[in-house]
Amino acid sequence: MRKICVSTFEEAEDYINRIPRFGAKHTVEDTAAFLEKLGSPDRSMKIIHVAGTNGKGSVCAYMRNILESAGYRVAVFTSPHLVDIRERFVWDGKMISREDFLEVFLLVYQALDWQSLERDQPGAYHPSYFEYLFLMAMLYFARQKPDYCILETGLGGRLDATNAVFHKELSVITRIGLDHTEYLGETMEKIAWEKAGIMRRGAPAVCWDTNPGTKDVFSRKASELGIPAVFVSKKDYTFGKFKKKTIDFSLRTGYYGYISLTLHTIAVYQMENASLAVRAIETLDGGKTVSADQIRAGVESCFWAGRMEEVLPEVYVDGAHNEDGIRAFLETVALDGVKERREAGQEETGQKETGEEEAGQGAGRSLLFAAVKDKDCRSMTAELAASGLFDRIAIARLKTGRTSDPMALKEMFPPCCFPQVSVYESAEEAFRSLLSGRKDGERVYVAGSLYLAGEIKELISRDKF
C-alpha cells in the first residue's frame, strides 16, 4: 500500500473503488480503535442500528421519513448505492456534497499510519471498502449534529463495521433469509444469531418475526442482554386496497391503536417494512413526541429508489437479489392487474382465452433478469419459472466481475416454461430490446440484482426513452 496525492472528489472515489470489496476484513475492535483515533465521532450521536437479510434500506427510509415528519433531523448511512456513491450518505434528506465527501475522505486518509502501511508491517490498518465509507459517514454526520443517526449494516451484524459504534438507542432486525451463507451460516437460525449481534445493552430491539426458530434466537439474545424485544409480523397489519398505484393498509400499534396508512408504491412487501419501521419508532419514542398523523405523513411521503420503482411508464425496477427477495417481488407482480387488463382487452376484441392476440391488444409482462454468481441463482430462477407470470424473459450480463454467465442462467430455466427466453451481453442491449418489442399495455420488470437496478437507472438518467 502506497500513499498517493488525492485532491479531487473523482480521485477520492477512484481510490475507494480500488479497495477490494470482498477482501480480508478487520475485526470490529479494529474499526472501533480507528474510530477512537478519529476522535470517536460516533459517541456524539443517537444511533439506530438496522440489520437483516431483506428490507433494511426500506426500513431505514421509512424510519427517517417518520422522524423527519415529526421535526427531527436525521442522518442515514445505507448500502449499496445504485448510481452515485454519495447515495450512501444522507443528511437532512440530501446526499453528501462532493466537497464534503472529499473532505471526510481526506480526514480518514490522513489518519492512516502510512509509514507502517508502506512497509507492509503486520497489523498495519487500512480500512476495507465498506469500512472506509462507514468511517467517512461517522465523521460527516457528527459534524451535522443530527437528532438521530440511522446505520444500515453491510453484511451480517455481529462482525459488521457499523457494529463498532459505542452506544445505540435502538436495534432493528428485518426479515431473515438464506443469503451470504458462506459468511453467515447455512441455516436461518445461524444467520439470525449473526444479525442478533447488533443488539446492545440499554437499547430495545424490534425484530421481524420470520419464523419460530429466528424468533427464539432473538428472544434469547435479548434476554441475555436484559433488553425488551418487540416482534412484528404479518398478523399486525391488514391489507386494504390498491388505489392508483398506492397501497392502503391498517397497522395495529401499541400506543396509537390501529393506524390507517398509505404507501406510494405497488410493492406489497413494503407493508412489512413500513410496519416494522412504525413499531421501531413507536418503541424508540414511546408515543411522546411522534404523533399518529406524523407517522401517516412520514409513511405516505416515503420513497426508496430501486424497490419496485416505476422508472418509465409501466417499467418497474426492483432490487430483489436473493430467493426471498424474488419471492416478495413475484407476490407484487401477481397482483399488478395485467391479467385483468388482458381479459378486458380480449372481451373488447372478441378474442378467446386460447388466444390469438391482435397487435396492440395483448397486455402482458416481460422481465429483464441478471444476477451475481455468489447468489443462489438456481433458487431464484426456480421461483421465476414456477410463477408463470412473464411472457418474455431477457437475461443479461452485468458489468461487474461478479456477474453470472447469462447462458448458464438461461440453462437453469426449464425450456418449456416460457414462450421466449433471450440472452444478451449487456443490460442495456436487453432493456432496449424489451422496450422496442413490447405490446400496448405490456408491463416491463427489471429484477435479480442491485447492480442491475443501478445499471438501468443510470441508463435511463443518461438517455431518453
Secondary structure, DSSP 8 states (H G I E B T S, - for coil): -------SHHHHHHHHHTS-SSS----HHHHHHHHHHTT-GGGGS-EEEEE-SBSHHHHHHHHHHHHHHTT--EEEE-S--SS-GGGGEEETTEE--HHHHHHHHHHHHHHS-HHHHHTT-TT-----HHHHHHHHHHHHHHHH--SEEEEE-SS-STT-GGGG-S--SEEEE-B--S-SHHHH-SSHHHHHHHHGGG-BTTB-EEEE---HHHHHHHHHHHHHHT--EEEE-GGGEEEEEE-SS-EEEEEE-SSS-EEEEEESSS-TTHHHHHHHHHHHHHHHHTTSS--HHHHHHHHHT---TTSSEEEETTEEE----SHHHHHHHHHHHTTSSHHHHHHHHHHHHT--TT----TT----EEEEE--BTTS-HHHHHHHHHHH---SEEEEE--SSTTB--HHHHHHHS-TTS-SEEEEESSHHHHHHHHHHT--TT-EEEEES-HHHHHHHHHHHHHS--
